[in-house]
Every structure is written in C-alpha cells, then in structure tokens.
Amino acid sequence: MATTQKIKEPMAPLKDWAPAVGLGWLVPGGGHFLLKRNGRGGLILVSVVAMFLLGLMMRGAMFQPQTGDILTTIIYCGGFIGDLASGLLYLLATWFGYSQPDVAGHVHDYGTKFLVGAGLLNILAMVDAYEIATRKKT
C-alpha cells in the first residue's frame, strides 16, 4: 500500500501579501483596491461599512477583552477580535467615544452582532486578498 504525502509549499514572501492584507484590515476592501480588484473591493467596502453603521445605529455594544471561565473568555475576546477586525471603522468609533452599555433588548443585541459581523466579513476579505496576492486565487 503506497502512502502519499502532501508536500507543503513554502509561505509566500511577506512583501507579496502584507501590504494588501494590512490595507485590507485598515480600510475594508483596501487590499482589493491595491490589487486592482475594484469591483470586489467596492462591494466589500459597502458591505462592511453598511453592517458597521447599522450596528452603531442599533446601539450595539463593543466588546472588551475579558477573562474568567472558558466561555466568558471565548465570547468576550472573540467578540473583541471581531470588533477590532473592522479596522479604521472600529478605531474611529472608539476614538470618538462610542460606548454603549450591554443592555437587554433585541435591537441592541442585533446591533452588537452586526458590529462583530462586519469585522468577521472583513477577515474573510483579508483572507481573500491574501490568496489573490499570493496567486493562490485568480
């Protein structure tokens, strides 16, 4: 019985993908604009900004890293990473003092999910920019 081993490809040089991924984090869709994928970049920009603004209008809460039991750590640290992944949108909102308490209510809860969802969508966009920059995807 023959076994096949998958040979790992070396990671692409940092200079090939870091500018696109970094700009993609800071400005949603920015990595795609840098890679001359303007249609995709525009769609990402509009989608992430719309989700983030809807989350703000619904007065969603921003997560802060918090530790404790495993579930608390996962929820609060994961939520913080999701919020932070929105890049400049998150930074501007916090710099301008946006801070909503975590209160009960459907609208606030959906707003919190929209804020995290915007960041998660931006993470997917950064992965896409990485794959395009390293020529793993056309």
N, C-alpha and C positions, 0 to 999 in steps of 0.2 A: 504494500500500500504506500503510495507516494504522498508525501505531505507537501503542500505548497505554503511557502512563507511569503507574506506580503512585505515587500521592501519599502521601508519608509523613505519618502522623499525628504531631502533637507529643506528646512524652512527658508522661505524667500528672504532676501536681504531686507533689512529694516527700512532702508531708503526707498524701496519699491512701494511699500504699503503704509508706512507710518503717517506720511502727510495726509493721505486720503482718509485713513481711519481717524486720525486726530481732528481733522477739519470736520469730518462727519459727526464726531461727538459734539464738537463745539457748536456747529450750525447744522441742524438736521438737513440732510441732503447735500451738504457741502462737499463731502467726499465724492459724490457722484458728479457734481458740477466740476470738480477738479479733474475727474477722469473723462470729461466731455460726454457724460450721460445726462444731458439736461432735462429730458422728459422724465426720467426716473427720479432725478434729483428734485425737480419741481413737485412731483407727486408726493415724495417723502416729506418735503418741506411743508406743503399744505396740510398733509395728514397729521404730522406730529404737532405742528403749531395749533391746528384746529382742536385736536384732542386735549392739548395742554390748556388752551384758553377755555374750552368747555369745562375742564376740571376746575379752573380758577373761578369761573362764573358760578359753578355749583358749590363753591366754597369748600372744596375738598381739602383735607389735611395733608401736610407734608410730613413724611416720616423722618424721625431722627433715630440714629442707631441706638439700640437699647439691648442690654443683655439680661439674662435671667435664666429661666428654663429654656430648653431647646426650642420650643415652639415660639416663645417670645423673641428669642434671638433671630430665628429664621424670618419671622414676619417683619420685625422692625428693621433689621439690617438689610433684608431683601427689598423691602419697600423703599428704604433709603437709596439703595443702589438703583432701583427703578426710577426714582425721582431724579437722582443725580445724572442719570443717563440722558436726560433731556438737554444737557449741556447748557448753553447760554440762556435758554428759557428758565431753567431752574435757578441759575446764578442770578439772573436779573430779578426774578420773583423774590428770592431771599434777600438780595441787596436792597430792594425797595421795601422790605419789611413785611412781605406777605407771610402771615402766620395765622392759621385757623386752628382752633382747638378741635380735638376729635370729639364730636358730639353725635348723639344718636339722631338718626334720620336718614331716610332713603336717598334724598338728593345729595347730602353731604357725603354719604358712603359712595355713591356713584362718582361724585367728583374726585374723591381720593383714588378710586380705581382708574379713572380717566387720566389722572396725573401720572400714576405708575405705568399705565398702559402706553402713554406717549413715550416714556423712556424705554420701555421694552421694545416698542416698534422701532425706536432709534437704534437700539442694539442690533436688531435684525438688519437694519440699513447699514450699520458699520460692518457687520459680517459680510454683507453683500459687496460693499466697497472693497473690503479686503480680498475677497475672491476675484473680483474684477481686476484689482491692481496686481495680483499675483498670477493673473491669467489662468486661474482655475475655472473661470466662468467667462463667457463672452457676452 
